[in-house]
Amino acid sequence: MSEGIVGSVVREMRSPMSAGTDPSGERGDVLERVRHAILDGQFMPNQRLVEADLSLQFGVSRSAIRAVLTQLTGEGLVERVANRGARVRAVSLEEAIEISEVRMAVEALCAAKAAERATDEDLAVLREIADAMRRAVADGDVLGYSELNRRLHATVRTASGQHVAESVLERLRGQNVRHQFRLALLPGRAAVSLPQHLEIIEAIRARDPRRAETAMRDHLASVIETLPQVGSS
């Protein structure tokens, strides 16, 4: 695992803003807005983030923007460049693969714990997701399937009760979101991943931790194998 990934996770876990203790409501709100602008592609990789421009765009003080950029640097979404200021950090293919390798280890743990701890409500939600995934693939609804993919992984994390793992995975997802989106749009990818997702769901519903862990590892191994087809950001 690279020092950059470990550092960003540790800084995020220590950050007072991430713990919900931000004394400024203004800063907390703009943090979410800038973060979503990056994740949604409104700000592109390597795009400069000028404090004065962002202050006008989001209607907040430059000091609030400065604090937000510091926070997002800790999350790995922004980087500081000497004599150039801040810019959206571009994640290379090599780093995207490494992030996915970390996800594989942590999400496998979450899948195993979810098989042990999932409530009846969690299991019902997983069944609904499975049915919706089948329909999305049958209908060729790639974007809908991509959203169900996100929802499935989030449901497994929540059901696992592994709060530290959930926090780590959310940070890693943010850094890797563009590669994940490109992967979702790859022709035929949904049909490949559907049986993998269904196996994860069935293993958790069967309350079989070992099977669930193996299913999650196999799925993310497939993601890692396919990532080179989508290139770098």
PECORBEL-V477446 format. One record per residue. RES is the residue in one small letter. D_FIRST is the distance of its C-alpha to the first C-alpha in whole Angstrom. Layout:
res = (RES,RES)
d_first = (D_FIRST,D_FIRST)
//
This chain:
res = (m,s,e,g,i,v,g,s,v,v,r,e,m,r,s,p,m,s,a,g,t,d,p,s,g,e,r,g,d,v,l,e,r,v,r,h,a,i,l,d,g,q,f,m,p,n,q,r,l,v,e,a,d,l,s,l,q,f,g,v,s,r,s,a,i,r,a,v,l,t,q,l,t,g,e,g,l,v,e,r,v,a,n,r,g,a,r,v,r,a,v,s,l,e,e,a,i,e,i,s,e,v,r,m,a,v,e,a,l,c,a,a,k,a,a,e,r,a,t,d,e,d,l,a,v,l,r,e,i,a,d,a,m,r,r,a,v,a,d,g,d,v,l,g,y,s,e,l,n,r,r,l,h,a,t,v,r,t,a,s,g,q,h,v,a,e,s,v,l,e,r,l,r,g,q,n,v,r,h,q,f,r,l,a,l,l,p,g,r,a,a,v,s,l,p,q,h,l,e,i,i,e,a,i,r,a,r,d,p,r,r,a,e,t,a,m,r,d,h,l,a,s,v,i,e,t,l,p,q,v,g,s,s)
d_first = (0,4,7,8,7,7,10,12,12,13,16,17,17,19,21,25,25,23,25,28,30,30,34,34,35,35,32,30,32,31,27,27,29,27,24,26,27,24,23,26,26,29,27,25,22,23,26,28,28,31,32,36,35,33,35,38,36,35,38,37,37,35,33,32,30,29,27,26,24,23,22,20,18,17,16,14,18,19,19,22,23,25,29,28,27,25,24,22,18,18,15,14,14,11,9,11,11,7,8,10,8,7,11,12,11,13,16,17,17,19,21,22,23,25,27,28,29,30,33,36,35,32,33,36,33,31,34,35,32,32,36,35,32,35,37,35,34,38,39,36,35,31,31,32,30,27,28,28,25,23,26,25,22,23,26,23,21,24,26,23,24,21,21,18,16,18,17,13,14,17,15,12,15,17,14,15,18,20,18,19,23,23,22,25,27,27,30,30,27,28,30,27,25,28,29,25,26,29,28,25,28,31,28,28,32,33,31,29,25,24,26,24,21,21,22,19,17,20,20,16,16,19,17,15,18,20,17,19,22,22,20,19,20)
//
